[in-house]
Amino acid sequence: MRMAQQAEPAAGAPPASGPGVADGRTTRRPLALRLLARPEVGVFLGAAAVLVFFLIVAPSVREGGSMATVLYQSSTIGIMALPVALLMIGGEFDLSAGVAVITSALTASMLSYQLTLNVWVGVIAALIVSLAIGAFNGWMVVKTGLPSFLVTLGTFLILQGANLAVTKLVTGNVATDDISDMDGFDQAKKVFASSVGVGGVQVKITVFYWLAFAALATWVLLRTKYGNWVFAVGGSKESARAVGVPVTFTKISLFMLVGLGAWFVGMHELFSFNTVQSGEGVGPELIYISAAVIGGCLLTGGYGSAIGPVFGAFMFGMVNQGIVFAGWNPDWFKAFLGVMLLGAVLINLWVQRTATRR
């Protein structure tokens, strides 16, 4: 009797898989490695460590009012860190974000006061100006091909000088006039700068905006076509354009999102203090970028999340207020920021290497 010959596998057919054969395409990585692959895991561990540290060295942090202050400090950074992070995922930077906040507040304040208008008119005008600044930055980057670092550095200097010069010209001072007695002020204050009672503790409304914006940004990045566009243009804009991604629209809109964030924070500052110092706004842009980097966003673009910058901003707020609660010299704040930034970069590097190791 002739034995049936076993058929040879067809050329190009995938290798047979069985109990003793591992197929690299279907092998599921361990849960620990999959978690480490998330950009926000490293900063979450860092934020938890910073929180525990200050809970130990500064017992007053454990009080509800103290934690509300920490969250408020974090929210004013975090609201701006979110669009800055999205822009970085898209492969660009914005060094004008800090002074753009002051430009927005100055516009709303001076327009309302000098023309004796309802403050909501100034708020809307400030929104238009902020979006226009973002659109200008994006248009210049896309059309000229210049690095966004140079374009937004130029915008930073223009706005810094204009803020001071225009304010002195219009008001005769370096600060705007008090607008607390103008029409619409009370309503605007409720929207941008009020507090909400939670468990007997007054929590600034910016904390709730911050968390809501983070949830919205996460949904956009992970569940929408626009989110795919952001990652694509950050990874390689040429490849993204080749597959039909609207690169110009995506990049300009990301810069406009930074302008939107600057408008919101500017309105909060205006209606919190009733007046604006025109010389402020220099320095926060680096904190926003640092919070995004600490949150896992790569400087090269194409990688990051919206949750990571939330923890990054919390670390900044915790350190800023924790130093005060601990009774230390606040001059150490910048040193702590430098340590956190370097530590976060090293942790992110370790996390990525560990996550990609088989």
Steps between C-alpha positions, in 0.01 A plus 500: 500500500634838403515758775348840422764766470458810713435808290771762489397841633436757233771754433443816702253334733526600867685255722288245675414585856442251770555433866875526460515773237485868596360738242648847559198662338256361754714478812345719768744696708475482879266749666792677671670574167173617346448740790855630473437574134246764604660848501330606825609209720841643589365842598219339701758319711699820533196703604408238759855512640496882521161493674613243757821694560320825584234322702785386722714816519209749499209363709285805421467370143264235637238765575219547249563869453869442430427235240246732338776759468732242344233399250428862414868568437517186288189590300630838386806322364314194378239683292779647287715187511225301323497691167878541522526121534272443200715740300814312605343168397442672167873573482507873583572743788352831608724728703246784489238320713589683822485855367194409290312446828579857605419636153156343523433645845627845401280505190184417693578743781604807301235463232223473757623777728621757249188471281264454797359177362353193660794278600363216286581708194860509614493126571384421147752742348776336703394159367526624143845650566625181666381278218653740248838479676486122488394500135786738414755275672367192324480669161857628527634158598316319219556751221863590571626164624685677780535318833213582732762583764615801296155612388348495847811656653441793267133511600604484866719810463237688299227433754725574797591841363147579378346408834713756682496772234126490425403483867713806584362684198136428583497511881812701577612219729644148481173350630141521383222671692273316741193370314319344797217757489423464130196337341531127457791461742314292757369258237842462340661443839259215568600335173877547517602558862237377746534230766290190565442352843603133523479332838525831682805608297492772236651370177574735210292436191818475291565159658178364350569665164848348504374146554218542246741633237736208567218250452393671178858512366547131580183411312607709200846339486384141538155490343488751214648539154649831607696323773647267238597803296682652798712189554559464127630854438718474810653175382568606141312776325619384157366149556182642651442723198562204268211307656259791487540664842429877482835603645452876462159499668619273782806704590327837481208372707741370766657844532151648523421258784796648688349842436168375635669379817681833537168681471337288769786536748522872421132545580547313826785729603310812402184414694695367796703817556287762316814645341799377299871577523625540143854383576399155616485180295873446450604156620174301519546376143794290616293360786224401256750324274670337799167367629434347158849346483473366855160365395661280236485711184810458287687805375510337156120475475267214414479360853322601818160526666268753661499322836875518550509884507228491768736314731787722385307814593405343832867441576575866432213617717592257777863611507413869475260491794669215686814704543294777659309262728828339606639842597795479259658779302283541186816573301546123486194469276691534172759252620224249568358562155835430341537177694147392406558579132827306478354217705192480281708488181712217641193312626326537164811371324514200732128435460522503120801269493337262747169501314664414167724228645374154414 
